[in-house]
C-alpha cells in the first residue's frame, strides 16, 4: 500500500536539505553498534523530527496541537503553491488525457483478475475447509509459531497492518488528482479503473494481516483497532494535492517502501529468524503485490519523464524537499501526540530492521537510476537543472547524515529507554532515544 509503511511507507523522512527553512539536523534514525556491542540508535529530537509541530492529542480532541497540525497543512500547501499549481495548466492536463491508451496497454495489465488473486483465506486457517477440529488444531499451530516472534517485530507488524487498514484515505487521495480521478465512482477511463482495481487489491492486505494478528493471540486487538480508527479519522498529509505529477512520484516511492518493509518483515520472522512460516508467507505475499503496484506507478512517472522531463524532475525534487512521509505519520496510540509516538515507532523500526534510513536512501537512488535523472539535459530549464542537481546530490547528503548520527550515537553511549506499547499489552521495547 501506500504505506509504508510511511513508517515504513516511512522513508521515514528525509530532511529539507536545501532552500529556506531547511532542517539542520537529520530527520531519520540511524543504527549503530558501539564498541561494547550494545545496539545504539540515534533518533531525532521531536523538534528536529518534523521541524514543525504537527502533533495531535492523545485523546483526539481538538486542541492547540491539532490546530498547529492544521496550520502546517495549510502552510505546506501555500509554500510553493504556484509551483505545483502550474502543473494544472491545460496543456499538461491534456498530456495526461492523451496517455490513457498507454495506461490501458501498459498499466492495467499489472492488475490481476479476481479469479487469479490470492485471498486471506488462502493464507490462514479456514474453518470451512478444515472443519472445527482441523481449524482448532491449525490455530494452535499458528499460535505456537507466533509465540516466538520478538516484541519489536510485533510492533512493526502492527504498524504495517495499520498502514494497510487505512486504505480509505488512499483512493480518496488519488481521486483528488486532476484528470486521473474517478469522478463518478464508476468511470470507465483507464485511470479510474486502475484506481479501483488497485484499491481492491490493496484491501486484502489489511484483511490478512488483521486476521493473522487476531488468531495469533499476541496483540491487544482493541487497542490496535482504535489506532486504525484514529489514523483514518486524522487523515494523511498531502503535498500538491491535485497534481498527478507529484502524486504519482509519492505513490511510486511509497509502494517501493511498503514492499521493502513487508519483505524485511518476512525475512526476519521466517525460518532463519523467528521461525513463523505462516507470517513470513503472508508478509512475502503482500510484498509481492506491492512490487507489482510499484511497477505500475514507476511506469507512469517514467512516462512523465519521457514526455516532459523538466516538469517531471521538478515535481520529484518538490516532493523530496518536503519529505516522503509515510501515510502513518499521524499514527498515535491514544497516549501520545501523533508526532511523538511516530518518532518512537520510527526508532523501533530502525532498530528491528524492518525499515531503515538506509532503505529510504536506497529507494531514492533506485528511482534516480530508474528515471534517468542524472542523464537529463535536453529540454531542462534552469529550475529543472537545479532540481536534477539537488536530487543527484541528495543520497550522498543522506548518507552523511547517517554517518554523523552514527558517530553521535556512539559518542553519547546512551542507555536504551523502555517504551511501553499498548498494542502488545504494555510490554516495553528498549530503544535509544536522543
C-alpha positions as CSV (number, residue, x, y, z in Angstrom):
1,X,0.0,0.0,0.0
2,X,0.9,3.5,0.2
3,X,2.3,2.6,3.4
4,X,4.8,2.4,4.0
5,X,4.9,1.8,5.7
6,X,5.5,5.8,5.8
7,X,6.6,4.5,8.6
8,X,7.9,2.4,6.7
9,X,5.7,3.5,4.0
10,X,8.2,5.8,6.1
11,X,11.1,7.0,4.2
12,X,11.0,7.7,7.3
13,X,11.7,11.3,6.5
14,X,14.4,13.0,4.6
15,X,15.3,16.4,5.7
16,X,14.8,19.5,3.6
17,X,18.4,19.7,2.6
18,X,18.2,23.0,0.7
19,X,16.1,26.1,0.5
20,X,14.6,28.3,3.1
21,X,13.7,26.7,6.3
22,X,16.0,23.7,5.7
23,X,16.4,21.5,8.7
24,X,19.9,21.5,10.2
25,X,19.6,18.1,11.8
26,X,18.9,14.7,10.2
27,X,15.2,13.7,10.4
28,X,15.8,10.0,10.4
29,X,17.2,7.4,12.7
30,X,20.5,5.7,12.3
31,X,21.6,2.4,13.9
32,X,25.0,1.9,15.3
33,X,26.8,-0.8,17.3
34,X,29.2,0.6,19.8
35,X,32.4,-1.0,21.0
36,X,30.6,-2.7,23.8
37,X,28.2,-4.4,21.4
38,X,25.1,-2.5,22.6
39,X,22.9,-1.5,19.7
40,X,22.7,2.3,19.5
41,X,20.0,4.1,17.7
42,X,20.3,7.8,17.0
43,X,16.9,9.3,16.6
44,X,15.9,12.9,16.0
45,X,14.5,15.1,18.7
46,X,10.9,16.0,18.4
47,X,11.8,19.5,17.3
48,X,14.1,18.3,14.5
49,X,12.0,15.3,13.6
50,X,9.4,17.4,11.9
51,X,10.9,20.9,12.1
52,X,7.3,21.9,12.7
53,X,4.6,20.9,15.2
54,X,2.1,18.5,13.7
55,X,1.0,16.8,16.8
56,X,-2.4,15.6,17.8
57,X,-3.5,15.0,21.3
58,X,-3.7,11.5,22.7
59,X,-7.4,11.9,23.3
60,X,-8.1,13.1,19.8
61,X,-9.9,16.2,21.0
62,X,-9.4,19.5,19.3
63,X,-6.6,21.4,20.9
64,X,-3.8,23.8,20.1
65,X,-1.7,20.9,18.9
66,X,-4.4,19.9,16.4
67,X,-4.7,23.4,15.3
68,X,-1.0,23.5,14.8
69,X,-1.1,20.5,12.5
70,X,-3.9,22.0,10.5
71,X,-1.9,25.2,10.2
72,X,1.0,23.2,9.0
73,X,-1.1,21.5,6.3
74,X,-2.2,25.0,5.2
75,X,1.3,26.3,5.2
76,X,2.6,23.4,3.2
77,X,0.0,24.0,0.6
78,X,0.7,27.7,0.4
79,X,4.5,27.2,0.3
80,X,5.3,26.6,-3.4
81,X,1.6,26.6,-4.3
82,X,2.3,28.5,-7.5
83,X,4.8,25.9,-8.5
84,X,2.6,22.8,-8.2
85,X,-0.5,24.6,-9.4
86,X,1.4,25.3,-12.7
87,X,1.0,21.5,-13.3
88,X,-2.7,22.0,-13.6
89,X,-2.2,24.1,-16.8
90,X,-4.4,22.9,-19.7
91,X,-1.5,21.6,-21.8
92,X,-0.2,19.4,-19.0
93,X,-3.6,18.0,-18.2
94,X,-4.2,17.3,-21.9
95,X,-1.0,15.2,-21.8
96,X,-2.5,13.0,-19.1
97,X,-5.7,12.6,-21.2
98,X,-3.6,11.5,-24.2
99,X,-1.8,9.0,-22.0
100,X,-5.0,6.9,-21.4
101,X,-4.5,4.4,-24.2
102,X,-0.9,3.9,-22.9
103,X,-2.3,3.3,-19.4
104,X,-4.7,0.8,-20.8
105,X,-1.9,-1.1,-22.5
106,X,1.0,-0.8,-20.0
107,X,-0.5,-0.2,-16.5
108,X,-3.8,-2.0,-16.3
109,X,-2.3,-5.4,-17.1
110,X,-0.4,-5.2,-13.9
111,X,-3.6,-5.8,-12.0
112,X,-4.6,-9.5,-11.5
113,X,-8.1,-10.8,-12.2
114,X,-10.1,-11.5,-9.1
115,X,-10.2,-15.2,-10.0
116,X,-6.4,-15.4,-10.2
117,X,-5.8,-13.4,-7.0
118,X,-4.9,-14.7,-3.6
119,X,-7.4,-14.2,-0.8
120,X,-6.8,-14.0,3.0
121,X,-8.5,-17.4,3.4
122,X,-5.8,-18.9,1.3
123,X,-3.1,-18.0,3.8
124,X,-4.8,-18.6,7.1
125,X,-6.7,-21.4,8.7
126,X,-10.2,-21.6,7.2
127,X,-12.9,-23.4,9.2
128,X,-15.0,-24.0,6.1
129,X,-12.2,-26.2,4.6
130,X,-10.7,-27.6,7.8
131,X,-13.8,-28.3,9.9
132,X,-14.0,-27.4,13.5
133,X,-11.3,-29.8,14.8
134,X,-8.9,-29.1,11.9
135,X,-9.4,-25.3,12.3
136,X,-8.8,-25.6,16.1
137,X,-5.6,-27.6,15.5
138,X,-4.3,-25.2,12.8
139,X,-4.9,-22.2,15.1
140,X,-2.9,-23.8,17.9
141,X,-0.1,-24.4,15.4
142,X,-0.3,-20.8,14.3
143,X,-0.2,-19.5,17.9
144,X,2.8,-21.7,18.8
145,X,4.8,-20.3,15.9
146,X,3.7,-16.7,16.7
147,X,4.9,-17.1,20.3
148,X,8.5,-16.9,19.1
149,X,8.2,-13.6,17.3
150,X,10.1,-10.8,19.2
151,X,8.1,-7.9,20.5
152,X,9.8,-5.3,18.3
153,X,8.8,-7.2,15.2
154,X,5.3,-7.5,16.6
155,X,5.1,-3.7,16.9
156,X,6.4,-3.2,13.3
157,X,3.8,-5.7,12.1
158,X,1.1,-3.7,13.8
159,X,2.2,-0.5,12.0
160,X,2.4,-2.4,8.7
161,X,-1.1,-3.6,9.2
162,X,-2.5,-0.2,10.3
163,X,-0.9,1.4,7.2
164,X,-2.8,-1.1,5.1
165,X,-6.0,-0.8,7.0
166,X,-6.0,3.0,6.5
167,X,-6.9,2.2,2.8
168,X,-10.0,4.5,2.7
169,X,-7.6,7.5,2.8
170,X,-5.6,6.4,-0.2
171,X,-8.1,6.2,-3.1
172,X,-9.7,9.4,-1.8
173,X,-6.2,11.0,-2.3
174,X,-5.8,9.7,-5.8
175,X,-9.3,10.9,-6.6
176,X,-8.2,14.5,-5.8
177,X,-5.8,14.3,-8.7
178,X,-6.8,16.1,-11.9
179,X,-7.8,14.1,-15.0
180,X,-6.9,10.7,-13.4
181,X,-9.6,10.8,-10.8
182,X,-12.6,8.6,-10.7
183,X,-15.1,11.4,-10.8
184,X,-18.3,9.3,-10.5
185,X,-17.1,6.3,-8.7
186,X,-17.7,4.1,-11.7
187,X,-15.8,5.9,-14.5
188,X,-14.8,3.8,-17.4
189,X,-11.5,5.6,-18.1
190,X,-8.3,3.5,-17.7
191,X,-7.1,5.8,-15.0
192,X,-10.3,5.3,-12.9
193,X,-10.3,1.6,-13.4
194,X,-6.7,1.5,-12.2
195,X,-7.6,3.3,-9.0
196,X,-10.5,1.0,-8.3
197,X,-8.5,-2.2,-9.2
198,X,-5.5,-1.1,-7.2
199,X,-7.7,-0.3,-4.2
200,X,-9.4,-3.7,-4.4
201,X,-6.0,-5.5,-4.4
202,X,-4.8,-3.4,-1.5
203,X,-7.9,-4.1,0.5
204,X,-6.8,-7.7,1.1
205,X,-3.5,-6.7,2.7
206,X,-5.0,-5.2,5.8
207,X,-7.5,-8.1,6.0
208,X,-4.9,-10.8,6.0
209,X,-2.6,-9.1,8.5
210,X,-5.5,-8.3,10.8
211,X,-6.8,-11.8,10.8
212,X,-3.3,-13.2,11.5
213,X,-3.0,-10.9,14.4
214,X,-6.4,-11.8,15.8
215,X,-5.7,-15.6,15.6
216,X,-2.2,-15.3,17.0
217,X,-3.2,-14.0,20.4
218,X,-0.1,-11.8,20.7
219,X,-1.9,-8.5,20.4
220,X,-4.3,-6.3,22.3
221,X,-6.7,-6.1,19.4
222,X,-8.9,-3.4,20.8
223,X,-6.0,-1.0,21.2
224,X,-4.8,-1.8,17.6
225,X,-8.3,-1.3,16.3
226,X,-8.6,2.1,18.0
227,X,-5.3,3.1,16.4
228,X,-6.7,2.2,13.0
229,X,-9.8,4.3,13.6
230,X,-7.7,7.3,14.8
231,X,-5.5,7.2,11.7
232,X,-8.4,7.1,9.2
233,X,-10.1,9.9,11.2
234,X,-6.9,12.1,11.2
235,X,-6.1,11.5,7.5
236,X,-2.9,11.9,5.5
237,X,-0.7,15.0,5.0
238,X,-0.6,15.6,1.2
239,X,1.7,18.0,-0.7
240,X,0.5,19.3,-4.1
241,X,-2.9,17.6,-3.6
242,X,-4.3,18.0,-7.1
243,X,-1.2,17.3,-9.2
244,X,-0.8,13.9,-10.8
245,X,2.9,14.6,-11.4
246,X,3.6,15.0,-7.7
247,X,1.0,12.4,-6.6
248,X,2.4,9.6,-8.7
249,X,6.0,10.3,-7.6
250,X,4.8,10.0,-4.0
251,X,2.9,6.7,-4.6
252,X,5.8,5.1,-6.5
253,X,8.1,5.9,-3.6
254,X,5.6,4.6,-1.1
255,X,4.8,1.4,-2.8
256,X,8.5,0.5,-3.0
257,X,8.9,1.4,0.6
258,X,6.0,-0.7,1.6
259,X,7.3,-3.7,-0.4
260,X,10.7,-3.4,1.4
261,X,9.1,-3.1,4.8
262,X,6.9,-6.2,4.3
263,X,9.8,-8.1,2.6
264,X,12.1,-7.3,5.5
265,X,9.5,-8.4,8.0
266,X,9.0,-11.7,6.1
267,X,12.8,-12.3,6.2
268,X,13.0,-11.5,9.9
269,X,10.1,-13.7,11.0
270,X,10.9,-16.6,8.7
271,X,12.8,-19.8,9.0
272,X,16.1,-18.1,9.6
273,X,14.6,-15.6,12.0
274,X,11.7,-16.1,14.4
275,X,10.6,-19.3,12.7
276,X,7.0,-18.2,11.9
277,X,6.5,-19.6,8.5
278,X,2.8,-18.6,8.2
279,X,3.6,-15.0,9.0
280,X,6.6,-15.0,6.6
281,X,4.4,-16.3,3.8
282,X,1.8,-13.6,4.5
283,X,4.3,-10.7,4.5
284,X,6.1,-12.1,1.5
285,X,2.8,-12.3,-0.4
286,X,1.8,-8.8,0.4
287,X,5.3,-7.6,-0.6
288,X,4.9,-9.2,-4.0
289,X,1.7,-7.3,-4.5
290,X,3.4,-4.0,-3.6
291,X,6.2,-4.7,-6.1
292,X,3.6,-5.0,-8.9
293,X,1.9,-1.8,-7.8
294,X,5.3,-0.1,-7.6
295,X,6.0,-1.2,-11.1
296,X,2.8,0.4,-12.3
297,X,3.4,3.8,-10.7
298,X,7.1,3.7,-11.8
299,X,6.0,3.2,-15.4
300,X,3.6,6.2,-15.1
301,X,6.3,8.5,-13.7
302,X,8.7,7.2,-16.3
303,X,6.3,8.3,-19.0
304,X,6.2,11.7,-17.4
305,X,10.0,11.9,-17.7
306,X,9.8,10.9,-21.3
307,X,7.0,13.4,-22.2
308,X,8.1,16.4,-20.1
309,X,11.4,15.8,-18.3
310,X,11.6,19.3,-16.9
311,X,8.2,19.1,-15.3
312,X,8.9,15.5,-14.0
313,X,12.3,16.3,-12.4
314,X,10.9,19.4,-10.8
315,X,7.9,17.5,-9.4
316,X,10.2,14.8,-8.0
317,X,12.5,17.4,-6.3
318,X,9.5,19.3,-4.9
319,X,8.3,16.1,-3.2
320,X,11.8,15.1,-1.9
321,X,12.4,18.6,-0.4
322,X,9.1,18.2,1.5
323,X,10.0,14.6,2.5
324,X,8.2,11.5,1.5
325,X,6.3,10.9,4.7
326,X,4.7,7.6,5.5
327,X,0.9,7.7,5.4
328,X,1.1,6.6,9.0
329,X,2.9,9.8,10.0
330,X,-0.2,10.8,12.1
331,X,-0.4,7.4,13.9
332,X,-0.9,7.6,17.6
333,X,-1.6,5.1,20.4
334,X,-4.1,7.3,22.3
335,X,-1.5,8.2,24.9
336,X,0.9,10.4,23.0
337,X,0.7,13.1,20.3
338,X,1.0,11.6,16.8
339,X,4.4,13.1,16.2
340,X,5.8,11.9,19.5
341,X,4.5,8.4,19.0
342,X,5.6,8.2,15.4
343,X,9.1,9.2,16.3
344,X,9.3,6.3,18.8
345,X,7.9,3.9,16.3
346,X,10.5,5.0,13.7
347,X,13.2,4.2,16.2
348,X,11.8,0.8,16.8
349,X,11.5,0.0,13.1
350,X,15.1,1.1,12.5
351,X,16.3,-1.0,15.4
352,X,14.3,-4.0,14.3
353,X,15.5,-3.7,10.7
354,X,12.1,-3.7,9.1
355,X,12.6,-0.2,7.5
356,X,15.6,2.0,7.9
357,X,17.0,5.3,6.8
358,X,19.4,3.2,4.6
359,X,16.3,1.8,2.9
360,X,15.0,5.3,2.3
361,X,18.3,6.3,0.7
362,X,18.4,3.2,-1.5
363,X,14.8,3.9,-2.7
364,X,15.8,7.4,-3.8
365,X,18.9,6.0,-5.5
366,X,16.8,3.4,-7.3
367,X,14.4,6.0,-8.8
368,X,17.2,8.3,-9.8
369,X,18.6,5.5,-11.9
370,X,15.2,4.2,-13.0
371,X,14.1,7.5,-14.3
372,X,17.5,8.5,-15.7
373,X,17.7,11.7,-13.6
374,X,21.4,12.0,-13.8
375,X,21.3,11.9,-17.6
376,X,18.7,14.6,-18.1
377,X,19.9,17.5,-20.1
378,X,17.9,18.4,-23.2
379,X,14.7,20.3,-22.5
380,X,15.6,21.3,-18.9
381,X,15.0,24.9,-17.7
382,X,17.2,26.5,-15.1
383,X,14.8,25.3,-12.5
384,X,14.9,21.8,-14.0
385,X,18.7,21.7,-13.9
386,X,18.7,22.8,-10.3
387,X,16.1,20.1,-9.4
388,X,18.2,17.5,-11.2
389,X,21.4,18.5,-9.3
390,X,19.6,18.6,-6.0
391,X,18.2,15.1,-6.5
392,X,21.5,13.6,-7.6
393,X,23.3,15.1,-4.5
394,X,20.6,14.1,-2.1
395,X,21.6,10.4,-1.5
396,X,25.1,11.5,-0.5
397,X,23.8,14.1,1.9
398,X,21.5,11.5,3.5
399,X,24.4,9.1,3.8
400,X,26.5,11.8,5.5
401,X,23.6,12.3,7.9
402,X,23.6,8.6,8.7
403,X,27.3,8.7,9.4
404,X,27.0,11.7,11.7
405,X,24.1,10.2,13.6
406,X,26.1,7.0,14.0
407,X,29.1,8.9,15.4
408,X,26.9,10.9,17.8
409,X,25.2,7.7,19.0
410,X,28.5,6.0,19.7
411,X,29.9,9.1,21.4
412,X,26.8,9.6,23.6
413,X,26.7,6.0,24.7
414,X,23.1,6.4,25.8
415,X,21.2,3.7,27.5
416,X,18.0,2.3,26.0
417,X,14.7,3.8,27.1
418,X,11.9,1.3,27.7
419,X,8.9,2.3,25.6
420,X,5.6,0.7,26.7
421,X,3.4,-0.2,23.7
422,X,-0.3,-0.8,24.4
423,X,-0.7,-2.9,21.2
424,X,1.3,-5.6,23.0
425,X,-0.3,-5.3,26.4
426,X,2.1,-2.5,27.6
427,X,5.2,-4.7,27.2
428,X,8.2,-2.4,26.7
429,X,10.6,-2.1,23.8
430,X,14.1,-0.7,24.8
431,X,15.1,2.0,22.4
432,X,17.9,4.5,22.4
433,X,16.3,8.0,22.2
434,X,18.1,11.4,22.0
